[in-house]
Amino acid sequence: FAQMLLNGAELDGVRLLSPKTVELMTTDLVGDLREGGGFGLGFGVTRSLAESGELDTVGKYYWGSFWYGTFFIDPVEDMIGISLANKHPGGGATLNELFQILAYQAVVD
């Protein structure tokens, strides 16, 4: 699923969604109504580095689960990150944040 979204709605040469659908899913549609980042039709969206406060890329979209799993898709860096854990409540756990930081630190141009 994540690879299909990163590919612009195609996987293995098969179009699964329209490009416009993916654009609506991954573009901030709420503006200042959501503090800390934007939100499209399905994902949180990084609007600015200052707002995210993390090692990040503007345009990255992401979501997490109740049981502490998370994923992000970064079209600028052509990167997908998936962190799966089974923890509830998350409490002060930082695994997902550390995973993202390490993934971005590994990017070299």
Wavefront OBJ file of the C-alpha trace (Angstrom):
o trace
v 0.000 0.000 0.000
v 2.727 2.456 0.979
v 4.778 1.677 -2.122
v 1.702 2.162 -4.304
v 1.106 5.612 -2.771
v 4.759 6.580 -3.191
v 4.539 5.500 -6.845
v 1.640 7.898 -7.442
v -1.113 5.249 -7.242
v 0.593 2.503 -9.265
v 2.117 -0.793 -8.186
v 3.888 -3.219 -10.484
v 2.616 -1.335 -13.526
v -1.034 -1.479 -12.415
v -2.921 1.723 -11.587
v -4.893 1.150 -8.388
v -6.100 4.693 -7.657
v -6.336 7.862 -9.670
v -3.468 10.322 -9.147
v -6.071 12.915 -8.077
v -7.271 10.602 -5.290
v -3.735 10.250 -3.926
v -3.268 14.011 -4.197
v -6.403 14.629 -2.099
v -5.325 11.995 0.429
v -1.888 13.544 0.891
v -2.471 17.307 0.604
v -3.235 19.437 3.664
v -6.928 20.306 3.485
v -7.489 21.739 6.968
v -5.024 24.634 7.140
v -4.722 26.116 10.604
v -7.592 24.028 12.012
v -5.122 21.319 13.070
v -2.224 22.306 15.287
v 1.131 20.641 14.647
v 0.595 19.724 11.014
v -1.806 19.389 8.177
v -4.289 16.688 7.354
v -5.463 15.285 4.036
v -8.185 12.744 3.334
v -6.501 10.017 5.300
v -3.067 11.141 6.471
v -1.279 13.666 8.590
v 0.829 15.930 6.363
v 4.012 17.805 7.244
v 3.389 21.454 6.329
v 6.600 22.995 7.661
v 9.748 21.902 9.421
v 9.231 24.491 12.156
v 5.769 23.138 12.851
v 6.790 19.470 12.914
v 9.770 20.040 15.214
v 11.386 16.836 13.949
v 13.909 15.680 11.406
v 11.402 15.771 8.593
v 10.504 16.814 5.039
v 7.697 19.137 3.953
v 5.145 17.031 2.079
v 5.753 13.843 4.040
v 2.522 12.091 4.965
v 2.014 9.618 7.777
v -0.289 7.814 10.150
v -0.142 5.598 13.203
v -2.206 2.887 14.803
v -3.773 2.376 18.195
v -1.190 -0.308 19.011
v 1.790 1.997 18.317
v 2.612 1.017 14.752
v 3.308 3.885 12.381
v 4.346 4.610 8.831
v 5.442 7.560 6.768
v 5.837 8.200 3.070
v 8.244 10.883 1.912
v 7.927 11.625 -1.815
v 10.791 14.159 -1.728
v 13.301 11.628 -0.394
v 11.597 8.731 -2.249
v 11.347 6.901 1.056
v 8.906 4.784 3.037
v 9.278 4.104 6.755
v 7.268 1.467 8.579
v 7.625 0.788 12.295
v 5.487 -1.968 13.759
v 5.194 -2.452 17.483
v 2.536 -3.931 19.689
v 2.290 -1.667 22.698
v -0.645 -0.159 24.524
v -0.722 2.291 26.048
v 2.125 4.053 24.274
v 2.830 6.230 27.296
v 6.258 7.801 27.045
v 7.517 5.364 24.395
v 9.772 6.991 21.795
v 10.462 4.086 19.424
v 8.541 5.608 16.502
v 10.208 9.011 16.842
v 13.662 7.408 17.098
v 12.926 5.213 14.080
v 12.064 8.252 11.960
v 15.117 10.184 13.136
v 17.425 7.262 12.326
v 15.799 6.751 8.922
v 16.336 10.403 7.974
v 19.882 10.392 9.327
v 20.666 7.482 7.007
v 19.694 9.459 3.887
v 22.698 10.547 1.827
v 22.539 12.493 -1.406
l 1 2 3 4 5 6 7 8 9 10 11 12 13 14 15 16 17 18 19 20 21 22 23 24 25 26 27 28 29 30 31 32 33 34 35 36 37 38 39 40 41 42 43 44 45 46 47 48 49 50 51 52 53 54 55 56 57 58 59 60 61 62 63 64 65 66 67 68 69 70 71 72 73 74 75 76 77 78 79 80 81 82 83 84 85 86 87 88 89 90 91 92 93 94 95 96 97 98 99 100 101 102 103 104 105 106 107 108 109
